[in-house]
C-alpha cells in the first residue's frame, strides 16, 4: 500500500478572524509549517489590523517554538515591526517571546536592547512584555561583559520595588545567571 502525502489547503485569514479565537495556535502553527505558509502568516502578522496582527503573531510565535529555523529569515522584519508606535501588546509580547530564544541579528542588538529596556522599565506595559524584555536583554548582554554589568545594576535597582511575582522571579533568576557569568 502506497501512502501519499496530501497538502492541506488552508485559508489563514479565515482562521484568524474566527469569533472568540476559536482555534488552537499550536495546531494552526503546525499546519502552516507543514504547508510552507510562513510567508503568508508573516504578511498577516505585520498588518495594521490589530485583531488579525495579534492572532497571526501569536501563531507565528508557536511556529518559532516548533521550528525556529523556519522563522529566522523573518527576524529583521519582526524587529523592525517593533518600531511601529501603534502595536498591540499581544504583538509586542509575541515578538519578544520569539527573541527569548531566538538570536537577535548583530545589527539589531542596540535597538533591541534600547526598546527592551523601555518596555521593562515602563510599569504600564503588560507583565509578560516586561518579563520577556529582561530575557531578551540578557541574551544579548551575555556576549558583552559591560552590558551584563549594566543589566545587573538595573535589575538590582528594580529588585527593591514591588513588581509582582513574575517580574520578581525573572529578575532573581537573571541576576543569578549574570553572577555566574561575571
C-alpha positions as CSV (number, residue, x, y, z in Angstrom):
1,X,0.0,0.0,0.0
2,X,1.4,3.3,-1.0
3,X,1.0,6.3,1.2
4,X,0.5,9.7,-0.4
5,X,1.2,13.0,1.4
6,X,-1.6,15.4,0.9
7,X,-1.1,19.1,1.3
8,X,-4.0,20.8,3.2
9,X,-5.5,23.9,1.7
10,X,-5.6,26.5,4.4
11,X,-7.0,30.0,4.4
12,X,-5.0,31.7,7.1
13,X,-7.2,34.8,7.0
14,X,-10.4,33.0,7.7
15,X,-8.9,31.1,10.6
16,X,-7.5,34.3,12.2
17,X,-10.9,36.1,12.1
18,X,-12.8,33.3,13.8
19,X,-15.1,34.5,16.6
20,X,-13.8,34.1,20.1
21,X,-10.4,32.9,18.7
22,X,-11.9,29.5,18.2
23,X,-8.7,27.8,17.2
24,X,-5.6,26.3,18.8
25,X,-2.5,28.2,17.9
26,X,-0.1,25.3,18.1
27,X,-2.3,23.2,15.7
28,X,-2.5,26.1,13.2
29,X,1.2,26.7,13.5
30,X,1.9,23.0,12.7
31,X,-0.4,23.2,9.7
32,X,1.3,26.4,8.5
33,X,4.7,24.8,8.8
34,X,3.6,21.6,7.1
35,X,2.3,23.6,4.2
36,X,5.2,26.2,4.0
37,X,2.9,29.1,4.6
38,X,5.2,31.1,6.9
39,X,5.5,34.0,4.5
40,X,1.7,34.3,4.2
41,X,1.4,34.2,8.0
42,X,4.1,36.9,8.4
43,X,2.1,39.1,6.0
44,X,-0.9,38.8,8.3
45,X,1.3,39.4,11.4
46,X,2.6,42.8,10.3
47,X,-0.8,44.1,9.1
48,X,-2.4,47.2,10.6
49,X,-5.5,45.3,11.6
50,X,-4.9,44.8,15.3
51,X,-7.1,41.6,15.7
52,X,-5.5,39.9,12.7
53,X,-2.0,41.0,13.5
54,X,-2.2,40.0,17.1
55,X,-3.5,36.5,16.3
56,X,-1.1,35.9,13.5
57,X,1.9,37.0,15.6
58,X,0.7,34.6,18.3
59,X,0.6,31.7,15.8
60,X,4.0,32.8,14.4
61,X,5.5,32.6,17.9
62,X,4.2,29.0,18.0
63,X,5.7,28.3,14.6
64,X,9.0,29.5,16.1
65,X,8.6,27.1,19.1
66,X,8.1,24.3,16.6
67,X,10.8,25.1,14.1
68,X,12.8,28.3,14.9
69,X,15.0,27.9,11.7
70,X,11.9,28.5,9.5
71,X,11.2,31.8,11.3
72,X,14.8,33.1,11.4
73,X,14.5,34.7,8.0
74,X,11.8,37.0,9.5
75,X,13.9,38.2,12.4
76,X,14.8,41.6,10.9
77,X,11.2,42.2,9.8
78,X,9.9,41.4,13.3
79,X,12.4,43.6,15.0
80,X,11.6,46.5,12.6
81,X,7.9,46.0,13.2
82,X,8.6,47.0,16.9
83,X,9.3,50.5,15.6
84,X,5.6,50.9,14.9
85,X,4.2,53.0,17.7
86,X,0.7,51.6,17.4
87,X,1.4,48.0,18.1
88,X,-1.0,46.0,20.3
89,X,0.6,44.5,23.5
90,X,-0.1,41.0,22.1
91,X,2.0,41.7,19.1
92,X,4.9,43.0,21.2
93,X,4.6,40.1,23.6
94,X,4.7,37.5,20.7
95,X,7.7,39.2,19.1
96,X,9.6,39.3,22.4
97,X,8.7,35.7,23.1
98,X,10.4,34.7,19.9
99,X,13.6,36.6,20.9
100,X,13.7,35.0,24.3
101,X,15.2,32.0,22.5
102,X,16.0,33.4,19.0
103,X,19.3,35.2,18.4
104,X,18.9,38.9,17.6
105,X,20.9,39.9,14.5
106,X,24.0,41.8,15.4
107,X,22.9,44.9,13.5
108,X,19.7,45.0,15.5
109,X,21.2,44.4,19.0
110,X,21.4,48.0,20.1
111,X,17.9,48.7,19.0
112,X,16.5,45.7,20.8
113,X,18.4,46.5,24.0
114,X,17.1,50.0,24.0
115,X,13.5,49.1,23.2
116,X,13.5,46.2,25.7
117,X,14.8,48.5,28.5
118,X,12.0,50.9,27.7
119,X,9.5,48.0,27.8
120,X,10.9,46.7,31.0
121,X,11.1,50.0,32.8
122,X,7.5,51.0,31.9
123,X,5.2,49.8,34.6
124,X,2.2,50.4,32.2
125,X,3.4,47.5,30.0
126,X,1.9,44.0,30.4
127,X,3.9,41.8,32.8
128,X,4.7,39.3,30.0
129,X,6.3,42.1,27.9
130,X,8.4,43.2,30.9
131,X,9.5,39.7,31.7
132,X,10.3,38.8,28.1
133,X,12.3,42.0,27.8
134,X,14.6,41.0,30.6
135,X,15.4,37.7,28.9
136,X,16.0,39.4,25.5
137,X,18.3,42.0,27.1
138,X,20.2,39.2,29.0
139,X,20.6,37.1,25.9
140,X,22.2,40.0,24.0
141,X,24.2,41.2,27.0
142,X,25.8,37.8,27.9
143,X,28.1,38.4,24.9
144,X,29.3,41.7,26.3
145,X,30.5,42.0,29.9
146,X,29.9,45.8,30.1
147,X,26.2,45.2,29.1
148,X,25.9,42.4,31.7
149,X,27.1,44.8,34.4
150,X,24.7,47.5,33.3
151,X,21.8,44.9,33.3
152,X,22.8,43.8,36.8
153,X,22.7,47.4,38.1
154,X,19.2,47.9,36.6
155,X,17.9,44.6,37.9
156,X,19.3,45.3,41.4
157,X,17.5,48.7,41.3
158,X,14.2,47.1,40.3
159,X,14.5,44.2,42.8
160,X,13.8,46.7,45.6
161,X,10.5,47.7,44.1
162,X,7.2,46.0,44.1
163,X,6.9,44.4,40.7
164,X,4.8,41.3,41.0
165,X,5.8,37.7,41.3
166,X,6.6,37.0,37.6
167,X,8.8,40.0,37.3
168,X,10.5,39.4,40.6
169,X,11.1,35.8,39.7
170,X,12.7,36.7,36.3
171,X,14.8,39.4,38.0
172,X,16.1,36.9,40.6
173,X,16.8,34.2,38.0
174,X,18.5,36.6,35.6
175,X,20.7,38.1,38.4
176,X,21.8,34.5,39.3
177,X,22.7,33.9,35.7
178,X,24.6,37.1,35.5
179,X,26.6,36.4,38.7
180,X,27.6,33.0,37.2
181,X,29.0,34.7,34.1
182,X,30.8,37.6,35.7
